[in-house]
Amino acid sequence: MKVEVDEDVCIGSMSCETTCPEVFKVVGGISQVQVEVVPPEAEERCRQAAESCPVEAIRIIEQ
């Protein structure tokens, strides 16, 4: 599983980083993905982060 953040939409709410800090980090007010492939143990938290994003800036890519 991979994940992308639409930087044009992201508002830096930090909900993704709070939910799944091993994948997301907010830098300069924009969330950035910290891994190329989401570790299996973080997949559920990553999905939760995507669902909780207030502007739906996170896209999950199933492989």
Jmol script that loads the backbone (N, CA, C; Angstrom):
load data "model"
ATOM      1  N   MET A   1       0.842  -1.177   0.000  1.00  0.00           N
ATOM      2  CA  MET A   1       0.000   0.000   0.000  1.00  0.00           C
ATOM      3  C   MET A   1       0.889   1.242   0.000  1.00  0.00           C
ATOM      4  N   LYS A   2       0.496   2.210  -0.812  1.00  0.00           N
ATOM      5  CA  LYS A   2       1.177   3.497  -0.842  1.00  0.00           C
ATOM      6  C   LYS A   2       0.164   4.579  -0.518  1.00  0.00           C
ATOM      7  N   VAL A   3       0.667   5.766  -0.237  1.00  0.00           N
ATOM      8  CA  VAL A   3      -0.209   6.882   0.108  1.00  0.00           C
ATOM      9  C   VAL A   3       0.370   8.158  -0.471  1.00  0.00           C
ATOM     10  N   GLU A   4      -0.515   9.058  -0.880  1.00  0.00           N
ATOM     11  CA  GLU A   4      -0.106  10.355  -1.409  1.00  0.00           C
ATOM     12  C   GLU A   4      -0.897  11.445  -0.705  1.00  0.00           C
ATOM     13  N   VAL A   5      -0.288  12.617  -0.594  1.00  0.00           N
ATOM     14  CA  VAL A   5      -0.967  13.794  -0.056  1.00  0.00           C
ATOM     15  C   VAL A   5      -1.023  14.833  -1.166  1.00  0.00           C
ATOM     16  N   ASP A   6      -2.213  15.353  -1.417  1.00  0.00           N
ATOM     17  CA  ASP A   6      -2.372  16.435  -2.384  1.00  0.00           C
ATOM     18  C   ASP A   6      -1.986  17.724  -1.667  1.00  0.00           C
ATOM     19  N   GLU A   7      -0.800  18.207  -1.942  1.00  0.00           N
ATOM     20  CA  GLU A   7      -0.281  19.387  -1.250  1.00  0.00           C
ATOM     21  C   GLU A   7      -1.070  20.656  -1.572  1.00  0.00           C
ATOM     22  N   ASP A   8      -1.771  20.671  -2.696  1.00  0.00           N
ATOM     23  CA  ASP A   8      -2.587  21.832  -3.045  1.00  0.00           C
ATOM     24  C   ASP A   8      -3.863  21.897  -2.210  1.00  0.00           C
ATOM     25  N   VAL A   9      -4.257  20.768  -1.637  1.00  0.00           N
ATOM     26  CA  VAL A   9      -5.490  20.685  -0.852  1.00  0.00           C
ATOM     27  C   VAL A   9      -5.197  20.695   0.648  1.00  0.00           C
ATOM     28  N   CYS A  10      -4.068  20.124   1.050  1.00  0.00           N
ATOM     29  CA  CYS A  10      -3.711  19.977   2.466  1.00  0.00           C
ATOM     30  C   CYS A  10      -3.713  21.321   3.193  1.00  0.00           C
ATOM     31  N   ILE A  11      -4.303  21.320   4.406  1.00  0.00           N
ATOM     32  CA  ILE A  11      -4.334  22.533   5.225  1.00  0.00           C
ATOM     33  C   ILE A  11      -3.469  22.393   6.476  1.00  0.00           C
ATOM     34  N   GLY A  12      -2.741  21.276   6.592  1.00  0.00           N
ATOM     35  CA  GLY A  12      -1.830  21.096   7.722  1.00  0.00           C
ATOM     36  C   GLY A  12      -2.525  20.945   9.060  1.00  0.00           C
ATOM     37  N   SER A  13      -3.663  20.257   9.081  1.00  0.00           N
ATOM     38  CA  SER A  13      -4.422  20.104  10.326  1.00  0.00           C
ATOM     39  C   SER A  13      -3.721  19.208  11.346  1.00  0.00           C
ATOM     40  N   MET A  14      -2.769  18.431  10.886  1.00  0.00           N
ATOM     41  CA  MET A  14      -1.976  17.503  11.705  1.00  0.00           C
ATOM     42  C   MET A  14      -2.752  16.280  12.160  1.00  0.00           C
ATOM     43  N   SER A  15      -3.980  16.094  11.710  1.00  0.00           N
ATOM     44  CA  SER A  15      -4.714  14.896  12.112  1.00  0.00           C
ATOM     45  C   SER A  15      -4.038  13.634  11.580  1.00  0.00           C
ATOM     46  N   CYS A  16      -3.441  13.706  10.402  1.00  0.00           N
ATOM     47  CA  CYS A  16      -2.756  12.529   9.849  1.00  0.00           C
ATOM     48  C   CYS A  16      -1.514  12.185  10.662  1.00  0.00           C
ATOM     49  N   GLU A  17      -0.731  13.197  10.995  1.00  0.00           N
ATOM     50  CA  GLU A  17       0.485  12.960  11.780  1.00  0.00           C
ATOM     51  C   GLU A  17       0.145  12.431  13.171  1.00  0.00           C
ATOM     52  N   THR A  18      -0.911  12.942  13.757  1.00  0.00           N
ATOM     53  CA  THR A  18      -1.336  12.478  15.073  1.00  0.00           C
ATOM     54  C   THR A  18      -1.785  11.023  15.017  1.00  0.00           C
ATOM     55  N   THR A  19      -2.490  10.656  13.964  1.00  0.00           N
ATOM     56  CA  THR A  19      -3.030   9.307  13.815  1.00  0.00           C
ATOM     57  C   THR A  19      -1.970   8.299  13.385  1.00  0.00           C
ATOM     58  N   CYS A  20      -1.077   8.707  12.492  1.00  0.00           N
ATOM     59  CA  CYS A  20      -0.098   7.772  11.922  1.00  0.00           C
ATOM     60  C   CYS A  20       1.252   8.469  11.714  1.00  0.00           C
ATOM     61  N   PRO A  21       1.959   8.755  12.818  1.00  0.00           N
ATOM     62  CA  PRO A  21       3.210   9.516  12.709  1.00  0.00           C
ATOM     63  C   PRO A  21       4.337   8.782  11.983  1.00  0.00           C
ATOM     64  N   GLU A  22       4.243   7.469  11.865  1.00  0.00           N
ATOM     65  CA  GLU A  22       5.289   6.743  11.146  1.00  0.00           C
ATOM     66  C   GLU A  22       5.186   6.926   9.642  1.00  0.00           C
ATOM     67  N   VAL A  23       4.059   7.467   9.154  1.00  0.00           N
ATOM     68  CA  VAL A  23       3.861   7.684   7.724  1.00  0.00           C
ATOM     69  C   VAL A  23       3.805   9.177   7.373  1.00  0.00           C
ATOM     70  N   PHE A  24       3.170   9.992   8.224  1.00  0.00           N
ATOM     71  CA  PHE A  24       2.960  11.404   7.914  1.00  0.00           C
ATOM     72  C   PHE A  24       3.723  12.320   8.854  1.00  0.00           C
ATOM     73  N   LYS A  25       4.200  13.433   8.296  1.00  0.00           N
ATOM     74  CA  LYS A  25       4.826  14.492   9.087  1.00  0.00           C
ATOM     75  C   LYS A  25       4.450  15.821   8.452  1.00  0.00           C
ATOM     76  N   VAL A  26       3.948  16.722   9.265  1.00  0.00           N
ATOM     77  CA  VAL A  26       3.578  18.046   8.765  1.00  0.00           C
ATOM     78  C   VAL A  26       4.805  18.947   8.845  1.00  0.00           C
ATOM     79  N   VAL A  27       5.206  19.466   7.685  1.00  0.00           N
ATOM     80  CA  VAL A  27       6.379  20.330   7.570  1.00  0.00           C
ATOM     81  C   VAL A  27       5.950  21.591   6.833  1.00  0.00           C
ATOM     82  N   GLY A  28       6.182  22.722   7.454  1.00  0.00           N
ATOM     83  CA  GLY A  28       5.818  23.980   6.818  1.00  0.00           C
ATOM     84  C   GLY A  28       4.330  24.115   6.531  1.00  0.00           C
ATOM     85  N   GLY A  29       3.508  23.476   7.355  1.00  0.00           N
ATOM     86  CA  GLY A  29       2.064  23.572   7.195  1.00  0.00           C
ATOM     87  C   GLY A  29       1.462  22.623   6.180  1.00  0.00           C
ATOM     88  N   ILE A  30       2.275  21.711   5.643  1.00  0.00           N
ATOM     89  CA  ILE A  30       1.805  20.745   4.646  1.00  0.00           C
ATOM     90  C   ILE A  30       2.250  19.347   5.077  1.00  0.00           C
ATOM     91  N   SER A  31       1.332  18.384   4.995  1.00  0.00           N
ATOM     92  CA  SER A  31       1.665  17.000   5.335  1.00  0.00           C
ATOM     93  C   SER A  31       2.555  16.397   4.247  1.00  0.00           C
ATOM     94  N   GLN A  32       3.545  15.650   4.700  1.00  0.00           N
ATOM     95  CA  GLN A  32       4.436  14.953   3.774  1.00  0.00           C
ATOM     96  C   GLN A  32       4.483  13.479   4.161  1.00  0.00           C
ATOM     97  N   VAL A  33       4.523  12.630   3.150  1.00  0.00           N
ATOM     98  CA  VAL A  33       4.617  11.187   3.364  1.00  0.00           C
ATOM     99  C   VAL A  33       6.081  10.845   3.614  1.00  0.00           C
ATOM    100  N   GLN A  34       6.344  10.110   4.677  1.00  0.00           N
ATOM    101  CA  GLN A  34       7.705   9.810   5.104  1.00  0.00           C
ATOM    102  C   GLN A  34       8.232   8.463   4.614  1.00  0.00           C
ATOM    103  N   VAL A  35       7.377   7.650   3.997  1.00  0.00           N
ATOM    104  CA  VAL A  35       7.783   6.326   3.542  1.00  0.00           C
ATOM    105  C   VAL A  35       7.318   6.107   2.104  1.00  0.00           C
ATOM    106  N   GLU A  36       8.046   5.283   1.372  1.00  0.00           N
ATOM    107  CA  GLU A  36       7.629   4.973   0.007  1.00  0.00           C
ATOM    108  C   GLU A  36       6.478   3.973   0.003  1.00  0.00           C
ATOM    109  N   VAL A  37       6.582   2.971   0.891  1.00  0.00           N
ATOM    110  CA  VAL A  37       5.539   1.954   1.043  1.00  0.00           C
ATOM    111  C   VAL A  37       5.138   1.935   2.508  1.00  0.00           C
ATOM    112  N   VAL A  38       3.832   1.951   2.763  1.00  0.00           N
ATOM    113  CA  VAL A  38       3.331   1.946   4.134  1.00  0.00           C
ATOM    114  C   VAL A  38       3.619   0.584   4.760  1.00  0.00           C
ATOM    115  N   PRO A  39       4.268   0.559   5.934  1.00  0.00           N
ATOM    116  CA  PRO A  39       4.521  -0.716   6.602  1.00  0.00           C
ATOM    117  C   PRO A  39       3.195  -1.410   6.939  1.00  0.00           C
ATOM    118  N   PRO A  40       3.143  -2.719   6.808  1.00  0.00           N
ATOM    119  CA  PRO A  40       1.888  -3.451   7.072  1.00  0.00           C
ATOM    120  C   PRO A  40       1.275  -3.131   8.438  1.00  0.00           C
ATOM    121  N   GLU A  41       2.103  -2.941   9.441  1.00  0.00           N
ATOM    122  CA  GLU A  41       1.583  -2.673  10.787  1.00  0.00           C
ATOM    123  C   GLU A  41       0.983  -1.260  10.903  1.00  0.00           C
ATOM    124  N   ALA A  42       1.231  -0.390   9.920  1.00  0.00           N
ATOM    125  CA  ALA A  42       0.703   0.975   9.954  1.00  0.00           C
ATOM    126  C   ALA A  42      -0.460   1.182   8.986  1.00  0.00           C
ATOM    127  N   GLU A  43      -0.818   0.166   8.226  1.00  0.00           N
ATOM    128  CA  GLU A  43      -1.841   0.335   7.195  1.00  0.00           C
ATOM    129  C   GLU A  43      -3.185   0.786   7.763  1.00  0.00           C
ATOM    130  N   GLU A  44      -3.639   0.176   8.837  1.00  0.00           N
ATOM    131  CA  GLU A  44      -4.945   0.543   9.402  1.00  0.00           C
ATOM    132  C   GLU A  44      -4.937   1.983   9.910  1.00  0.00           C
ATOM    133  N   ARG A  45      -3.866   2.384  10.592  1.00  0.00           N
ATOM    134  CA  ARG A  45      -3.767   3.772  11.074  1.00  0.00           C
ATOM    135  C   ARG A  45      -3.685   4.745   9.895  1.00  0.00           C
ATOM    136  N   CYS A  46      -3.033   4.340   8.831  1.00  0.00           N
ATOM    137  CA  CYS A  46      -2.928   5.175   7.639  1.00  0.00           C
ATOM    138  C   CYS A  46      -4.310   5.378   7.014  1.00  0.00           C
ATOM    139  N   ARG A  47      -5.107   4.323   6.950  1.00  0.00           N
ATOM    140  CA  ARG A  47      -6.477   4.442   6.447  1.00  0.00           C
ATOM    141  C   ARG A  47      -7.301   5.366   7.342  1.00  0.00           C
ATOM    142  N   GLN A  48      -7.122   5.240   8.643  1.00  0.00           N
ATOM    143  CA  GLN A  48      -7.827   6.111   9.581  1.00  0.00           C
ATOM    144  C   GLN A  48      -7.430   7.571   9.365  1.00  0.00           C
ATOM    145  N   ALA A  49      -6.146   7.789   9.119  1.00  0.00           N
ATOM    146  CA  ALA A  49      -5.673   9.155   8.862  1.00  0.00           C
ATOM    147  C   ALA A  49      -6.324   9.721   7.610  1.00  0.00           C
ATOM    148  N   ALA A  50      -6.422   8.910   6.567  1.00  0.00           N
ATOM    149  CA  ALA A  50      -7.060   9.363   5.324  1.00  0.00           C
ATOM    150  C   ALA A  50      -8.529   9.694   5.566  1.00  0.00           C
ATOM    151  N   GLU A  51      -9.212   8.850   6.323  1.00  0.00           N
ATOM    152  CA  GLU A  51     -10.629   9.075   6.602  1.00  0.00           C
ATOM    153  C   GLU A  51     -10.852  10.310   7.474  1.00  0.00           C
ATOM    154  N   SER A  52      -9.895  10.607   8.347  1.00  0.00           N
ATOM    155  CA  SER A  52     -10.074  11.734   9.266  1.00  0.00           C
ATOM    156  C   SER A  52      -9.581  13.067   8.696  1.00  0.00           C
ATOM    157  N   CYS A  53      -8.957  13.050   7.524  1.00  0.00           N
ATOM    158  CA  CYS A  53      -8.470  14.294   6.925  1.00  0.00           C
ATOM    159  C   CYS A  53      -9.657  15.205   6.626  1.00  0.00           C
ATOM    160  N   PRO A  54      -9.671  16.405   7.203  1.00  0.00           N
ATOM    161  CA  PRO A  54     -10.830  17.284   7.032  1.00  0.00           C
ATOM    162  C   PRO A  54     -11.039  17.796   5.616  1.00  0.00           C
ATOM    163  N   VAL A  55     -10.013  17.733   4.769  1.00  0.00           N
ATOM    164  CA  VAL A  55     -10.148  18.218   3.387  1.00  0.00           C
ATOM    165  C   VAL A  55      -9.919  17.110   2.360  1.00  0.00           C
ATOM    166  N   GLU A  56      -9.853  15.863   2.825  1.00  0.00           N
ATOM    167  CA  GLU A  56      -9.685  14.693   1.954  1.00  0.00           C
ATOM    168  C   GLU A  56      -8.469  14.819   1.036  1.00  0.00           C
ATOM    169  N   ALA A  57      -7.344  15.242   1.613  1.00  0.00           N
ATOM    170  CA  ALA A  57      -6.125  15.435   0.838  1.00  0.00           C
ATOM    171  C   ALA A  57      -5.283  14.165   0.713  1.00  0.00           C
ATOM    172  N   ILE A  58      -5.666  13.096   1.401  1.00  0.00           N
ATOM    173  CA  ILE A  58      -4.868  11.865   1.413  1.00  0.00           C
ATOM    174  C   ILE A  58      -5.511  10.831   0.505  1.00  0.00           C
ATOM    175  N   ARG A  59      -4.682  10.240  -0.347  1.00  0.00           N
ATOM    176  CA  ARG A  59      -5.153   9.198  -1.259  1.00  0.00           C
ATOM    177  C   ARG A  59      -4.395   7.913  -0.991  1.00  0.00           C
ATOM    178  N   ILE A  60      -5.139   6.832  -0.769  1.00  0.00           N
ATOM    179  CA  ILE A  60      -4.570   5.505  -0.554  1.00  0.00           C
ATOM    180  C   ILE A  60      -4.442   4.818  -1.909  1.00  0.00           C
ATOM    181  N   ILE A  61      -3.290   4.190  -2.147  1.00  0.00           N
ATOM    182  CA  ILE A  61      -3.050   3.458  -3.385  1.00  0.00           C
ATOM    183  C   ILE A  61      -2.779   2.006  -3.004  1.00  0.00           C
ATOM    184  N   GLU A  62      -3.750   1.166  -3.272  1.00  0.00           N
ATOM    185  CA  GLU A  62      -3.596  -0.271  -2.969  1.00  0.00           C
ATOM    186  C   GLU A  62      -2.744  -0.904  -4.060  1.00  0.00           C
ATOM    187  N   GLN A  63      -1.885  -1.819  -3.657  1.00  0.00           N
ATOM    188  CA  GLN A  63      -1.014  -2.478  -4.638  1.00  0.00           C
ATOM    189  C   GLN A  63      -1.398  -3.922  -4.807  1.00  0.00           C
TER     190      GLN A  63
END
end "model"
wireframe off; spacefill off
backbone 0.3
color backbone group
